[in-house]
Each structure stands twice: as structure tokens, then as C-alpha cells.
Amino acid sequence: MQQRTTPPPTEIDPNRSYSATVRTSRGDFTLQLNAGSAPVTVNNFVHLAGNRFYDGLTFHRVVPGFVVQGGDPDGNGTGGPGYKLPDETNPSPWVKGSLGMASSPAGVNGSQFFVLLGDAPYLADSGVYNHFGMVTSGEEVVTSLQIGDTIRTIDISAQ
């Protein structure tokens, strides 16, 4: 994949809805992406998945009852794609199954995503986290993920 210093140009069609099937070493789960609330974040996720950025990366953080996180090319919570995304905080509730983009001290990170394993309404007030989707199927896979489990690939579909 080409190295970038800024988020990718817009590739998604604002008139379509997007979903992602995350294929892991423990099974698959599906995410409905919310481009209306976080268009730059969704576009970025679709771009990275389409360019196979996530293939082979691991889930590096699992906190039971709170979060499972992956998408770091360094595998330790410090890496990203080489750029930061803008703040797209929105009023979407931080409930179990919410999909968010991780935050870093320098701003919102560009590739690390997380799925909530329980409700976490305080995330709305505790930093910059771009809420950009929800788990729609495979919740049992999400809850079974362990540190070191692999993202085999992420398939994007548009409706």
C-alpha cells in the first residue's frame, strides 16, 4: 500500500451504505459503517480494508467487559498508517457493539479500531473517539477474541 501523510481522498459514495465483514482467526463478524456520522473515518476504514492494510494484523488489546482493539501495524498500540484522522465526534451512543477509532495523544489515530464489549457512555466525554459503526452480526466472535488473534482480512460491501 502507498505510504500517505494525509487521509485518503474520498472513495465512498455518500448515497450508499457500507458494511464490513471482519474475518478473524476466531470467525467472522459484520459491522454496519455509519458514513453519515463519520464520513472521513468510514472512508479511511474502507480504503485501508480495500488495500489489505489490516490483513494479518492482530488484536493487541482486550479488556473484558469493555473493549477489543486491533488495526495496529506495530501490534502494540502505538502504530498507525502514517497520518491522523480529524475529530468526527458525534452523538451516536457508546453502547455494546459500537465501533470506534482509537485515539492517541497527538489526535485521532488512523487505523486502530475498537469494538465495545459493554456500554461505555463516558467515552462521549473522555476524549476524541470517532464512533463510526455497529456490530450487526457475529457478536459472539467479538466477545471470544483474545490478544494475538489475527485479522485475516476485512471485506467491504456497499448497498
C-alpha positions, 0 to 999 in steps of 0.5 A: 500500500502507498505510504500517505501523510494525509487521509485518503481522498474520498472513495465512498459514495455518500448515497450508499451504505457500507458494511464490513465483514471482519474475518478473524482467526476466531470467525467472522463478524459484520459491522454496519459503517455509519458514513453519515456520522463519520464520513472521513473515518468510514472512508479511511476504514474502507480504503485501508480494508480495500488495500489489505492494510489490516490483513494479518494484523492482530488484536493487541488489546482486550479488556473484558467487559469493555473493549477489543482493539486491533488495526495496529501495524506495530501490534502494540498500540502505538502504530498507525498508517502514517497520518491522523484522522480529524475529530468526527465526534458525534452523538451516536451512543457508546453502547455494546457493539459500537465501533470506534477509532482509537485515539492517541495523544497527538489526535485521532489515530488512523487505523486502530479500531475498537469494538465495545464489549459493554456500554461505555457512555463516558467515552462521549466525554473522555476524549476524541473517539470517532464512533463510526459503526455497529456490530450487526452480526457475529457478536459472539466472535467479538466477545471470544477474541483474545490478544494475538488473534489475527485479522485475516482480512476485512471485506467491504460491501456497499448497498 
